[in-house]
Amino acid sequence: MASSRLRWWLCLLLCCLPWLASAADVRAVLDRGSVQLGETVTLNLKVSGGSVGTPDLSVLDNDFEVLGTSSNSSLSIVNGKRTSEFTYGIALRPKHVGRLTIPAIALAGGSTEPVQLEVTAPDQQAAAAAGKDVFVEAVAEPRNAYVGQQMSFVVRLFFAASLSNGAMDEPQADGAELSKLGDDSNYQAERGGRRYNVIERRYALIPQHAGHIQVGPVSFQGELIDMADPNSFFGSTRAMSAASAPVSIDVRAVPAAAGKTAWLPARALSLAMEAPPEATQLRAGQPLNLTMTVQATGLPYESLPALSLPRIDGATVYPDKPVNGTRVDGAWLSGRRQQSFAVVPGKPGELVIPATTLTWWNTQTDKAEVATIPEHRYTVLPAVGAPATAASAAAPEATEAPVAVTTSADATPWRWIALGSIGLWLLTLLGWWALRRATPAQRKPAAEAPASDRQRRAAFLAAARGNDAAAQAHSLLAWAQAERPGLVNLGALAAALASAPQREAIATLQKRLYATDGAAPSGEALAAAFRDGFQWHAAAPPPADPSGLPPLYPFKLD
């Protein structure tokens, strides 16, 4: 009896496994946040992963009319990672005015979050123009904004008959940047008891200065098909034109509460840094790979600060090529900057990655906020193969161990090493004999060795005045190695220099090598830093002075 009950539960669990595996990430997104009564709105159910079925739309019957549905799927492959997304579109018409809630909808084993929709009464001014076959509306959302804050500028073309062809101008405004957001939306709306087809275009509008800004009229010119013309078999066309009213916008200056920091007005902003989860302990010389990301809704990536790490005591930081971009998220721009770093500790001990902060202005709460990356600490162990400490070296002496007996098999490598050493000694003698027999003309380059150092210096000064960062780094390191053969890279060269301007010139050169969006250094400044030769440390270089966090802000809007 007990075994049969156990088999029954196992069968039930196996039946539920496909349902558990099909659970997916489901989101509900409206193409518009507010509509007028009589207009249609599209609710998009987006599913990432999992199997997709047909949702139950009966939960919408209280507040909406379901006019139709559609579906499409997309597949993307980024860095070898395959991502699929399925979109289920639902055309809705609100039944009454007010703030309506679209409840949670179950789909693909998951459930959406409730979504709010603002439904207002029909615009009286637009209703007065409803007797026309074609008219254009334009509106800015919100009507008041800060300088640098992204606004949504919406243009709607209403037409009651079929269009043969037509074109609509792009909006123009002095003192503001306008860029189109996504594709046009098509839906139906009612004005003054008459139903219209609507083509809607959305733009990102970013004011560039405080004060009053006016967006000029947006004009449409086209031809309507008149199916009632009895003299035309297919219907005649007639020219039509329309234009929107100009839109006025009041732009506020940067508030005093923003302080002296850079002005970053956004609806949302996040700052994060990722590190390998297993990197709790490092070894000297082993790189620690960090990835810093800043993302903001309502700002393009060009407005976000370039990412950097502060100077880290006992370590060298090598930035990788940044990954930047801006995508359209509904009615808003979403800018993103991502920067990877390789942090190489140079000595055992504790490696401290200081905290990083970024101050921004929340346009939804109208107050300043601070995004923070907390401090990270790592334990750095000695490099593999490093000499043992005094305590560990003394341990074998405290215990008597049996004398090891070397077998013939163990002695074989040493025999080959000895034979190789003899061969190298013979080759050295042969080379010395050939050098003695060389003519004075053949030995002349060795006598002119000091001139070779002057040539290295001249080669660097010539490269410094060019635009090839790789050539500048190569020629500088080659010149330095002539004086200090032990230098292996630019980081070691900077550590050996006593001159702060020379170290800063090397740091600027490294940024140009590894960061494509860094400012190009002046060739004259680079040449001037080393024109009089290297200023070496008399002894080992002192540890770097602790410094505060560098500013992450690229500009300040007035």
N, C-alpha and C positions, 0 to 999 in steps of 0.2 A: 504493500500500500504506500509506504513512504517513498519507494523508488519510482512508482508511477506518478506520484505528485511532483517529485523532482523533475522528471522528464517533461511534465506539463509546463512547469515554470521555465525550463530551458527552451522549449518550443516558443513560448510567448516572448521570451527575450530575443530569440532569433528573428521573430516576426517584427519586432520593434527596431531592430538594427537599421534597416533601410530608412525608416522614418527619422532616426537620430542622425544618420549620415547625410540626410537631405536638408537638414537645417541650414539656413543661409542668412546672410546679412541683407535685411530688407529695409529700404528707406522710402518715405513718401515725400515728394517734392511738388509744389505748385509752380506753374509757370509764371504766375503773378500773385502778389500778396494781397491785392485789393482790386475789386471790380465794382461796376455799377449794376444795379438790378436790371436784368434783361441780357447781360453779357454772359458769355460762356468762358469757362476756365478749364485748363487741363491739369489733371492730377496724374503725376507719373510715379508709378511704383517701380523702384529700381532694385534689382536682385543681383547680388554678387555671389556666384557659386551656388550649388545646389540645384535640384530639379524644380521646375516651375509648373504650377497648375493654374486653375482658374479661381480668382478670389471671389469671395461672397460679398457682393455690393449692396445687399439689402440694408446694411447699416447706414447707407447714405440717403435712404428714401425720405426721411423726415425733413431734411433741409435742401435736398438737391434733386434735380431731374438728371438721370443718366442718359445722355444723348448718343453715346457710342463708345467703342473701345478700339484700341489698336495695340500692336506690339512690335518690338524690334530687338535685335540682339547685336552685341559688339564683342570683338575679341582683340586683345592687345598683348604684345610680347615686349617687355622691357627688361633688358639685361638678362635675357634667358628665362624670365619669370612670366608665365602665361596667366592672364587675367581675363575673365569673361564677365559680361554684364548683360542682364536682360531687363528691358523696360516695358512695362505694361501701362499704356496710356488710357485715361478715362476722361471723356469730355463731359463736363458738369455745367448745369445752369442753376444758380441759386433760386430758391423759392421766395425768399423774403430778405428784408434789410436787417443788418446787424452784424455782430461778430460771431461768425459761424465756426463750429468746430467739426473738422473731419475726423471721425473716431479712428481708433486703431483697426487695421485691416490685416487679416491673417493671409499669408502667402508664402509658399515654398518652405513650410516648416517654421517660419518666423512670423513676426508681427511688427507692423509699423508703429511709430509714435504718433499721437494726435497732432493735427496740423490746423492752424488758425487761418481763417479767411475773412477779410473785412469787406462787407457788402454795403455800398452806399446807394442813396437814391439817385436816379438819373440826373445828369447835369442839365440845369434849365437852359443854359446858354447853348449847349449842344442840341438840346431838344428843339430850340427855336430854329436851328439850322437844319433840322431833320427833313424839312421839305425838299432839300436839295438832293440830287442823285449822288453827288460826290462832295465830301468835305474832309478837312484835315484837322486833327487835334494834336496839340503838343503840350506836355506838362513836365515839370522838373520835380523830382522827389528826393529829399525834402526841399521845401522852398527856401529854407535858410541853412547855411552850412559854413564851416570854417574854411579858410584858405588851405588848399592842399587836400581837402577831404573829398573823396569820390561821391558824386551824386549820380542818380539814375535819371536820364533824360529819355522820355518816351514819346514817340511819334506814331499816331494812328491814322490810317487812311480808311475812311468809310465810303463804300460804294454800294448802291442798291441794284445796279444792273451789271451785266457781264462786261468785263474790260477786254478790248481788243489788244491794246498795248498801252504803255504808259511808263513814266519815269518820275521819281520823286527826288528832289534835291537833298543834299546832305546839310544838316544844321550847321550854322556858323555863329561863332561868338568871339568877340575880342576879349582877351584876358582869361581864356579858359581853353583847356584841351578836351577834345571830343573824340572818342573812339567807339566803333560799333561793337556790340556785345552779341555774339552768337548769331543764329539765323533768325529770319522773320517768323513771327507767329501768325497763324491764320485762324480766325474764329468768327462767330456771329454775335451781333449785339443789336439791341432794340433802342431806337431813338424816336420819341414822339409817336409811339405806336407803329412805327415802320421798322422792318427788319433789314439790317445791313450786313454785308460781308466786311470783315475788318482785316487789314494787314498792319501788324504792329512791329515796330523796330525799336530796339533799346540801345542806348549809348551810355558809355561811362563819361561823365562830365566832371572835370577836376579844375576848380578855380585856381588861378595862379597869383591873384592878389586880392586884398581885401577891398570892399566897397560894393558898388552896384554894377552888376553884369547883366546884359540883355542878350538873349539868344534870338536871332532874327527869324522872320517867318520861314517856314518850310513849305515849298511850293510843289504841286503835282500838276503834270500835264499828260494827258492821254486821250484815248478814244473809247467811247462806250458803244456797245452793240445794241441797236434798236430793233428788236424782233417784231415790233408792231408796224414797221414800214411795209405797206402792201406792195411797193414797187421793187422790193428786193427779195429774191428767193431765200438767200441766206441771212438776211437782215443787214441793214445799213449801219454805218458808224457815224458818230458825231463827236467832234472835239470837245473836251472838257478840261477845265483847269480849276484848281483850288489852292488855297494857302492857309496855313495856321496863323493864329495871332502870335505876336512876339511874346516871349516869356521873360519876365524879370526875376532876377535872383539877387538876394542880399547876402553878401559874403562877409563873415566876421573875421576879425584879425586873430592872430595867435593869442590865447588868453595868458594873462600874467601868471596864472597858476602853473603854466607849463615850465616856468623857470628858464634857465639858460641852456637846457638840453636841446637836442635836435627835435624838430617838430614832426611827429609820426602819428597823424590822425587815422585811426582804423576802427573798424567794428569789432575786430578780435585780433589778437596777436599772441603767438607762442614762440618760446625760445627753449631749445633743448640741445643736449649733447649726449651722444651714444658712445659707449665703449664696449669692447668684447666682455661678456659676462665672466669669462674665466680669468680676466686680467687683474687678479687681486695681488699677485706677486710678479715682479719682473726681474730681469737680470740686466746688469749694466751692458749697454750696447744693443739690447733688444728693443725694437721699436714698439711703441704703444699707439695703436691706430684709434683716433678719435674723430667723430663726425658731429659738427655743430650745424644746427638748422634753425632758421628764423622764418616764420610764415605769418602773413597778415591778410585779413579779409578787408577789402576796401583800399588796398594800395598795390600798385604794380611793383615788380621786384626792383626796378630801377630806383624807387624811393626808399628801399630798405638799405641799411648800412652793410658795408662789406664786413665779413666776419674775420676775426683774428684772435689769436691767443696772446696773453701777456708774456713778458719774459719770465722764463721758468728757471730757477736756480738749479744748476747741476744738470741741465738737459738742453738739447738742441731741438728746435721745432722746424719741421719741413712741411710747408703747406702743399696740398695737392691742387689740381685744377678745380675751380669751383663749378657747381651745377646750379644754374639760375633759370627761372622761368615764371611766366604769369599765365594763369588759366582763368576761364570764365566760370564762375560758380553762381548760376542763376542770374541775378541782376547785378552781381558784384565781381570785381576783379580780385583774384587771390594770388598775391606775389609770394615767391619762395626763393630763398637763398640757402644753399648748402655748401659747406666747406669741410673737407677732410684734412687732418693733420697727422703726421708721423712724429711722435715725441720720442726722442732717443735719449734715455738717461746715460750720463757719462760716468757715474760713480755709484757705489752701493750706498744705501741709506733710505731716506723717505723722499718720495717724489710727490710734490704738492701741485695740483692744478688749481689755481685760484678761482674763486667764484666770479661769475660774469653777470652783469646786470644791464638791462635795456629799458629805458623809460619811454612810454608811449602814451597817447591820449585816446581814451575810450570814447568814441563819438556817440555811443548808445547811452552811457551813463554820464557823459559830459564831465569827466574828471581824469586826472593823470593816474596811470598804473605802472607797475614795474614788473617786468619779466626777469626771472632769475635762474641761473644755472648754479647749483650749489657747488661748494668746494669738493674736489675729489683727491683722495690720498692713496698712494700705492707704496708697497714695500719693494725696494730694489735690492736684489741679491747680487753677490759678485758674479762677474762674467764666467762662463764655462771655461775651465782650464786655468783660472786665475790662481796665483800662489796661495797656499793654505795659510791661515792665521797662525800666530805664534803658539796659541794654545793647542790647535789641532796638530801642529808640527811636532810639539813636544810629547804628544801622547804616545807615539810608537817607542820613544826612548824609555818610558816608564815600565814597559812590559818586555820581558825577554822573549824573543821569537826565535824559532829554529832557523838555522842558516839555510837559505834556499840553494838547492843544487841545480845548476844550469845544465840542461841536457843538450845534446848535439843539435836537436831541432831548434832550441832557443838560440843557440849560437849562430845559426845560419844567417839571419839578417845582419848581424854585426860583421860577419865575414864579407858580405856584399858591400856594406857601407865602407869598410876599410879599403876594399879594392877600388870602389868609386873614388875615395879620397886620393888614393895614389894616382888614379887616372887624371883627376883634376889637377894635381900637382905637376904631372908631366905636361899637360896642356899649358899650364902657366909658364913653365920653362920654355916651351916651344914658342909661345907668344913673345916672351922677353927677348929670345934670340932673334925673332923676326923683326922686332922693333929696333934692335941694335944694328941690324943690317939695312934698315930703311935709310933712304937718302934724306938730306936736310930738307928738301922740298916736301917729302912725304911727312916729315915730322912738324912741319910749319903750323898746321891747325892746332896742335897741342900748345905751341908757344903763344898762340893768339887766343887762348881760352878766355882771358878777361874781356876781349871784344865780344865774345858770345853773350856775356851777361848784359853788355850794353845793347846788344841786338834784342834780347828778351824784353828789356825795358822799353826800347823803341817800339817793339811789336805790340806791347800792351797799350802804350799811349796812342798808337794808331787805332787799335781796336776800340779803345774807350770812347773815341770820338764818333764811332759808328753806332748802328742800331742792333747789332747781333749780340744779345746777352750771353749766349753760349761761348762765342769767341772771346768776349771780354773776360768771362770766368776762366776759360782755359789759359789765356795768355797771362792773366794775373797770377794764377796758381803756378804756372811754369816758371815765371820770374821769381816767385817766392821760394820754390823748391831749389832754385840754384843757390840760395843762401841758407835755407833750412830744409835739407833733404827729407826730414822726417814728417813733413806736412803732407797729409793725404787728401784733404778736402778744404773747402772754404771755411767751414766751421772751425777746423783746427787752426787755420791761418788767423781768423778773427780772435781766437782765444790767445794767440801768441803775440798779438799787437798791443802796445801800450797807448796808442792814439785813438781817442774816442771818435774823431771824424773818419778815420780809416775803418774802424769797426762798423760805423753807421753806413759807410759806403758799401761795405760787403753785405750788410743786412739788406740794403735796398736792392743790390744786384741779385741776391738770392730770391727776394720777393718777385722780381721780374722774371727769374728763371722758372719759378713754380706756380705763380699766380698770374693768370692771363689778364685779369682786370686791374692789376696794380698799375700805378702811375709810372711811366717810363722815366728813369733818372736822367739828369742832364749829363751828357758826355763830358762836358767841360768840368763839371763838379767831380765826376769820377776820376778824371785825369789829374785834377788839381790835388785830390786827396793823396795820391801816390807819386806826385811829380818829384818830390825830394827823396824818394826811397821809402823803405819800410822803417817804422819806429817800433822796434822789438821791445818786449819786456826784458828788464835786466834779470829778473828771476821768474818763477812760475806766476802766471797771471792770477790776480786776486779774484775771489768770487764776485759774481755780478751783484751790484747793489739791488736790493729789493725795490720793486717799482709798483705803483698802483696800476689799476686796470686801464688799458688804453681806451679812448672813446670809440664807440661802435657807430657813431653817427656820421653820415656822409655830407650833410648840408643842413642849413638853418633857413627856413622860409621866413621872409620878412612880412 
